Amino acid sequence: MTGDTPREEETADMDLDAALRALIGRVDPMPPGVGRYAVAAFAFRSSGEDFADLEWDSLTDTGALTRGPDDTRMLVFGPAGPAGVRVHLGLTRVAGGFEVDGLVEPAGHTEAVLLHDGGAVRRPIDSGGRFDADLPSVRSVRLRLRGAVSPPIVTGWVAVG
C-alpha cells in the first residue's frame, strides 16, 4: 500500500486523463466538423424513442448478392425496443430521387416517417409491416416508426446520395 488517500488517487486519475486527452489531441485531433455534427445529432434524439442501429448495409458488404436493379441498396436496422423490431429498407435510385420499399418486423407500427435533409415523407405501414415511398434526390435519410406499438423506433442517419 502506498498510503494514498482517495483524494490523491482522484487527483492522479484526473491528471492522467488530462495528459491522455492532450496527447490524443496532438496526435489525432478531432476533425473540425465532428463536434458540430455531434451536437446536431444529439438534438435529434428523443428520450421516448428506441434506437435501431444499422446492422447490415449491402453497400459495405462486398459478399452481398442481391437480385434486382444494380442501383438498389439494402439496409437492415435493429433490433430495437422490447419486441426486437427490425427494419428492412430497399433504396433504389431512380430519375429524380429514390424509391423506398420497407418492411417492419414484427408488424404493428402504423406510420413510417422518412426524414431527409430536405424535409420528411410520411407513409402508412400496412398490417403486414410494409410501406413504400418516393424520395427526392437527397444526401441522407433517417426513419422514424410511429403508431400503435410503443415506443416509437428511430434509426440513425444514413448517407445515400
SULFENGI-V957745 format. One record per helix or strand. SS is the DSSP state (helix for helix, strand for strand). FROM is the first residue (numbers start at 1). LEN is the number of residues. If there is no record, write none. Layout:
ss->SS from->FROM len->LEN
ss->SS from->FROM len->LEN
//
This chain:
ss->helix from->6 len->22
ss->helix from->34 len->10
ss->strand from->49 len->4
ss->strand from->54 len->4
ss->strand from->72 len->9
ss->strand from->85 len->10
ss->strand from->97 len->9
ss->strand from->111 len->6
ss->strand from->119 len->6
ss->strand from->130 len->7
ss->strand from->140 len->7
ss->strand from->152 len->4
ss->strand from->158 len->2
//
